[in-house]
Amino acid sequence: MRKPEPVQMVKQRRDAALERLVGGVPYIRFLGIKFDRRGDELTAIMPFDDKLIGNPMLPALHGGATAAFLETTAIVELAWAMLWEDMENTGGQEFEPQLFTPRLPKTIDFSVDYLRSGLPRDAYARARVNRSGRRYASVHVEGWQDNRSRMFAQATGHFLMPSRDE
């Protein structure tokens, strides 16, 4: 029987897995999106940058940047859920983050509701998986800035899940 790993080692392994998952997508780096992990829960953070402004007269975040932020949040949440399951099934001890290739879901459709202008400041988002099967998943995402109860955008998406054999 194996001796359990120290908690710090498990945290480091999980953080490395998340970094590998997110670091493999150049567009995530371009937008500057980061993920804050608390256990298995992720909060996406898109730090403000002038390149994200669509209307300099207001100024307001570009709708495309907002949609990409929400879609990225949904995809990473789904991929993280699959990865989390893999890590938990091995007890974390045999899972080596540097050896896995991230499997990302493919977008089938994605609908964004723009509720108010995105202000020139950091944005946050969380995704909730409504349904996830072997081949298909449905996700709802909420985006906010200063106050979580005042969303500036929300979205719903449907995704084709990658095969476990890929």
Long-range contacts (C-beta under 8 A, 24 or more apart in sequence): 2-91, 2-93, 5-92, 5-93, 10-92, 13-87, 13-92, 13-95, 13-97, 14-87, 14-92, 16-97, 16-98, 17-83, 17-87, 17-95, 17-97, 17-100, 18-42, 18-80, 18-83, 19-97, 20-97, 20-98, 20-100, 20-102, 21-76, 21-79, 21-80, 21-83, 21-102, 22-76, 24-102, 25-72, 25-104, 27-68, 27-72, 28-72, 28-76, 31-65, 31-68, 31-69, 31-72, 33-69, 33-72, 33-73, 35-76, 40-80, 40-81, 40-84, 41-126, 42-73, 42-76, 42-77, 42-80, 42-126, 42-127, 43-124, 43-125, 43-126, 44-69, 44-72, 44-73, 44-76, 44-124, 44-125, 44-126, 44-127, 45-122, 45-123, 45-124, 46-122, 46-123, 46-124, 46-125, 47-122, 48-120, 48-121, 48-122, 48-123, 53-120, 58-117, 59-120, 60-117, 60-118, 60-119, 60-120, 61-117, 61-118, 61-119, 61-120, 61-123, 61-152, 63-112, 63-114, 65-118, 66-112, 66-114, 66-118, 66-123, 66-143, 66-152, 66-153, 67-110, 67-112, 67-153, 67-155, 69-123, 69-125, 69-143, 70-110, 70-112, 70-125, 70-141, 70-143, 70-153, 70-154, 70-155, 71-107, 71-110, 71-141, 71-155, 71-157, 73-125, 73-126, 73-127, 73-141, 73-143, 74-110, 74-127, 74-139, 74-141, 74-155, 74-157, 74-159, 75-104, 75-105, 75-107, 75-159, 76-127, 77-126, 77-127, 77-129, 77-139, 77-141, 78-105, 78-127, 78-129, 78-132, 78-137, 78-139, 78-159, 78-161, 79-103, 79-104, 79-105, 81-129, 81-132, 82-161, 82-162, 103-162, 103-166, 104-162, 105-137, 105-159, 105-160, 105-161, 105-162, 106-159, 106-160, 106-162, 107-157, 107-158, 107-159, 107-160, 108-136, 108-157, 108-158, 108-159, 108-160, 109-157, 109-158, 110-155, 110-156, 110-157, 110-158, 111-155, 111-156, 111-157, 112-153, 112-154, 112-155, 113-153, 113-154, 113-155, 114-152, 114-153, 115-151, 115-152, 115-153, 115-154, 116-150, 116-152, 117-152, 118-143, 118-145, 118-152, 118-153, 119-145, 119-146, 119-152, 121-145, 121-146, 123-152, 124-148, 132-161, 133-161, 134-161, 134-164, 135-160, 135-161, 136-160, 136-161, 137-161
